[in-house]
Amino acid sequence: DIQMTQSPSSLSASVGDRVTITCRASQSISSYLNWYQQKPGKAPKLLIYAASSLQSGVPSRFSGSGSGTDFTLSISSLRPEDFATYYCQQSYSTLFTFGPGTKVDIK
Amino acid sequence: QLQLQESGPGLVKPSETLSLTCTVYGGSISSVGSYWGWIRQPPGKGLEWIGSIYFGGDTYYKPSLKSRVTISVDTSKNQLSLKLSSVTAADSAVYYCARFIGYTSHFDYWGQGTLVTVSP
């Protein structure tokens, strides 16, 4: 399996802050990396696919970058509705794997 | 607008088989380029991919679950199904079905999830 790690596991931030979450793969996955946002009691929502492509309808304050083994998800200016847990997922292998998640809460 | 709806028993006894169905609305489950997967999330924990099924019926499963999992599609009913045998308490989770597309295989549509508890 390709293992995915995320850092930090949690962070506290204020509205308006810039937030960066890192995802690392145990081997090169090219740009086959997707990001999801999940709020309590809800299904995950796709934010970014193919490392840097913004899903339709997702605000432009979200952005993704990286390739190979290291990736980042950035939120340029945190809004109240962005407090959630964020997961990365690799789709390089047909055996998909998710990262453990990063919880973003209010400072 | 595609909608996915999971259904099935909310309580399953240990050692029995968990069976869930995902009905797809607003589109055909056989659409070219649409593939389907199951993901689960134990209470308070992260997302775990269970398995996927591709056009033509090819299936891929998480290695640690492979001996217990079967995913299939019934095109006549526009449904995806999951069977997980010999369940234990560790299989208690919210189970999601989701669609993934394209060469990037990102999950763009998800069901709302259904909680399954394994308990005597």
Interface residues (C-beta under 8 A of the other chain):
Chain A: D1 Y32 N34 Y36 Q38 K42 A43 P44 K45 L46 Y49 A50 S53 Q55 Y87 Q89 S91 T94 L95 F96 T97 F98 G99 P100 G101
Chain B: G37 I39 G46 L47 E48 W49 S52 Y60 Y61 K62 P63 Y96 A98 F100 T104 S105 H106 F107 D108 W110 G111 Q112 G113
